[in-house]
Amino acid sequence: MSIYALQSPAGGFLDEDLNHFNKTFDDWCVQFDNYDDARLIAETLDPTRYAEVVEITPLSYPKYFFHNLQGIIHATREVDGNIVCIVEPFTGSYFRIAVCNLKTKTVRLTPSKYKSAMSVEGAFANFKTRDQGDY
């Protein structure tokens, strides 16, 4: 479940017009099903518009695959087939842990709220899915 895109060294993703780079990866960015197609297009671009091929996966860009996931994502990891994220729903709010189900594309926030990055990191590092323990 991965796609490929062209990214500038500054971090933007190549837009469908092949002239501009978007700050965030979205449906307007050029996307490829395989690495070879992306590399072929990257080689044909103007050398001043240098872009490298990057792989987009649910682990690297969860907001693209899970549209209900809102806020600032601080960290992601995979736990038992789910993508688990540290989320700050809006700037200055409590941190939460989001569980994104790869099969159903659903997002569930755990009930716990964390005031600091340090406290959520401990919970995130030891997080287990419901099959192995409680949320």
C-alpha positions as CSV (number, residue, x, y, z in Angstrom):
1,M,0.0,0.0,0.0
2,S,2.5,2.6,-1.1
3,I,2.7,5.2,-3.8
4,Y,5.6,7.3,-5.0
5,A,6.0,11.0,-5.4
6,L,8.6,13.6,-6.3
7,Q,9.9,15.8,-3.5
8,S,12.2,18.8,-3.6
9,P,15.2,19.0,-1.2
10,A,13.3,21.7,0.6
11,G,10.5,19.3,1.4
12,G,7.7,20.2,-1.1
13,F,5.9,17.7,-3.3
14,L,5.7,18.2,-7.0
15,D,2.3,19.6,-8.1
16,E,0.4,18.2,-11.1
17,D,1.4,21.3,-13.1
18,L,5.1,20.0,-12.9
19,N,6.2,23.6,-12.0
20,H,5.3,24.1,-8.3
21,F,5.9,22.2,-5.1
22,N,3.1,21.8,-2.5
23,K,4.1,21.9,1.2
24,T,1.9,18.9,2.0
25,F,1.2,15.7,0.1
26,D,-2.3,15.6,-1.3
27,D,-4.4,14.5,-4.3
28,W,-3.0,17.4,-6.3
29,C,0.5,16.1,-6.2
30,V,2.0,13.9,-8.9
31,Q,1.7,10.3,-7.9
32,F,3.1,7.0,-9.3
33,D,2.3,3.4,-8.7
34,N,5.9,2.3,-8.9
35,Y,9.4,3.6,-8.4
36,D,10.5,3.2,-12.0
37,D,7.8,5.5,-13.4
38,A,8.6,8.1,-10.9
39,R,12.3,7.9,-11.6
40,L,11.6,8.3,-15.4
41,I,9.6,11.5,-14.9
42,A,12.2,12.9,-12.4
43,E,14.9,12.4,-14.9
44,T,13.0,14.4,-17.6
45,L,12.4,17.5,-15.4
46,D,14.4,20.7,-15.7
47,P,17.6,20.3,-13.7
48,T,16.8,23.4,-11.7
49,R,13.6,21.7,-10.5
50,Y,15.5,18.9,-8.9
51,A,13.2,16.3,-7.3
52,E,13.9,13.0,-5.7
53,V,11.6,10.0,-5.6
54,V,10.1,9.3,-2.2
55,E,7.8,6.5,-1.1
56,I,4.5,7.5,0.5
57,T,3.1,4.9,3.0
58,P,0.5,5.0,5.7
59,L,3.4,5.1,8.2
60,S,5.2,8.0,6.6
61,Y,2.1,10.1,5.7
62,P,-0.8,8.8,7.7
63,K,-3.0,11.9,7.1
64,Y,-3.1,11.1,3.3
65,F,-4.4,7.6,3.9
66,F,-6.6,8.4,6.9
67,H,-8.7,11.5,6.1
68,N,-10.4,11.6,9.5
69,L,-7.0,12.0,11.2
70,Q,-6.8,15.7,12.2
71,G,-4.1,17.8,13.9
72,I,-0.4,17.7,14.1
73,I,1.3,14.3,13.9
74,H,4.4,14.1,16.0
75,A,5.3,10.4,15.7
76,T,4.0,7.2,14.0
77,R,4.7,3.5,14.3
78,E,3.0,0.3,13.3
79,V,1.5,-1.9,16.0
80,D,-0.3,-5.2,15.0
81,G,-1.3,-3.9,11.6
82,N,-2.5,-0.5,12.9
83,I,-0.7,2.8,12.5
84,V,-0.4,4.4,15.9
85,C,0.3,8.2,16.0
86,I,1.0,10.9,18.6
87,V,-1.5,13.6,17.7
88,E,-1.9,17.2,18.8
89,P,-5.5,17.9,17.6
90,F,-4.8,21.6,17.5
91,T,-1.9,23.8,18.6
92,G,-1.7,24.0,22.4
93,S,-4.1,21.2,23.0
94,Y,-3.5,18.0,25.0
95,F,-1.7,15.2,23.1
96,R,-3.6,12.1,22.2
97,I,-2.8,8.7,20.7
98,A,-4.6,7.8,17.5
99,V,-5.1,4.3,16.3
100,C,-5.6,4.1,12.5
101,N,-6.9,0.7,11.2
102,L,-5.3,-0.1,7.9
103,K,-8.2,-2.5,6.9
104,T,-11.2,-0.4,7.7
105,K,-9.5,3.1,7.3
106,T,-11.0,4.2,10.6
107,V,-9.3,6.4,13.2
108,R,-9.9,6.1,16.9
109,L,-8.5,8.4,19.6
110,T,-7.7,6.8,22.9
111,P,-9.5,8.4,25.8
112,S,-6.3,9.5,27.6
113,K,-5.1,13.0,27.2
114,Y,-1.4,14.0,27.9
115,K,-0.3,17.5,28.9
116,S,3.4,17.1,27.8
117,A,5.3,15.5,25.0
118,M,7.3,13.5,27.6
119,S,4.2,11.9,29.1
120,V,2.7,10.9,25.8
121,E,6.0,9.5,24.5
122,G,6.1,7.0,27.4
123,A,2.5,5.8,26.6
124,F,3.3,5.7,22.9
125,A,6.4,3.6,23.4
126,N,4.5,1.0,25.4
127,F,1.3,1.1,23.5
128,K,-0.4,-2.2,22.7
129,T,-3.6,-2.8,20.7
130,R,-6.7,-4.0,22.4
131,D,-6.0,-7.6,21.5
132,Q,-2.8,-7.4,23.6
133,G,-4.0,-4.9,26.3
134,D,-6.2,-2.0,26.9
135,Y,-6.0,1.3,25.0
